[in-house]
């Protein structure tokens, strides 16, 4: 296994794997773990970065200028070795650029930087996408962190909930598990006002998806136990997922989502895709603040 990069603020310690620039561990000063146990019986991931797509493409094919490129679910960044550009006590920076290997599945020039910084009880993560090429760069990007469920602190798993910054009355979406494509039909939200009571039964039909969320912040935890406060100002969509029975919950701020069922056009025209002009950059921030029990 690749050596993990460790950063610490005293209050928190994070470990990041250069493979995928993936957060593997987030612990407090007492050693309590706030991330998944990565039990392979359910899912062995930790917090993969989704780039240059979020979710699945129809037939796992990217269509660009009439040509098809094979690109599997969630893209290639999570399986790519990032360069470690900076590794300091409380800060680490990782980088990935296009190559012959990426051109075979995604024919665009790009630079992707992922920065992690600890400030007291907050982990700040910023992904920056830059277009160094001469053509527009279409892409989607998303975070996929798997947090412990239940969180450390002694609260019962069944007591955990999400509290959104704003009311979220809109319908939610699902994907078809066999294809991973976004279903056209929606379903009534399980959110009551600003609160979503977490239960494994929510995920028997795969992820819950908000394709357009009112909130840009939420809290996850249980009364009498620990809480995590998430802020994601640059990502308008959200996925919520687990494998029933697992000891994690994935809270996933996205900019983009899977292909809608029936979509067969150029990738650049897909709903939710971002396009960067040559020379432009765009950043996507996620902060996680730990409030211990």
Steps between C-alpha positions, in 0.01 A plus 500: 500500500615854428623684810234731637567871544417615854406854602390621843370807681521349848120483519475282186726270301433409136666237285484521121594235245676641191314232303197705412607774745243325721432586864534173691479607862380790715557463873477733798755551775362202691538276194129472419445422130244702302546318169381163373650175620521401128374150568543323163186296569309820416727751324873552533507865397568794730448833323571475126504813286264468203652650183451568210151351537262438788305177484454298181490581132262313272684184404808636683577697183604863472390663174725782374480636144326182392772271638443262793743455788468229771460668837368303801288629786641798692797543265870431543628741768419262784728236347780736396827564679519867594829682540566617857577867439507620862505307828516721809388453861145619442478526120538269200459564129461237229498539122388307192536601134381355172716235337492249217309267735231758577474608136395144413183543708462879527647700209556830682788684662454564873676560827338383824632612838367377834595689816441389860545739793425448868401799710407400854197270478439568129633318195495725193518329161518688170505340156614735222450416133701694241478492122855533363389415146371695201155340490213524752515243782168333596492305827314414816651457845383367834602407852414154637602492870380206708452600863458265792140405575461509793748774574724460805346638816255231603178609325288221353523446125123541465519848659719647226360756260587768248401859568511714186572872508174565314173316451520237225142426390581401140477144372807277497635285218634147470718312255417168340751263670564290190605800290580773753296747294283769658135405487258744342243443775553661839360409840384699803779613726554330836619835639258657749563874499877510539550158661556154356486212747754243381392141457654220295168446322560828314773328299346169397435664160854646481593864556278797571583784259417869513556641149486858622523553876388816678762464774875541477557373853367227727572330831518125559482338841278411792374688803722412793778380271751640256417718198668588174427835335551498122522806276511462120445842341596401145307177443123521427416128505513238774511123521432298814596132498596191690476124467235396755670341801824694458646730765530811286290763325625674186407870488602607151499861375508492120521735205335269249332159507445185296363507146121530503327199347461559127790748475715419194652834400846654520647503851533879492119533473420271792300659785730605783824502301735796563702646214827684562639738240868464405718635779217510753485333843220412737513391863269274699522517879385261772555564869427255780493619862494248782286569803581222745247351737 
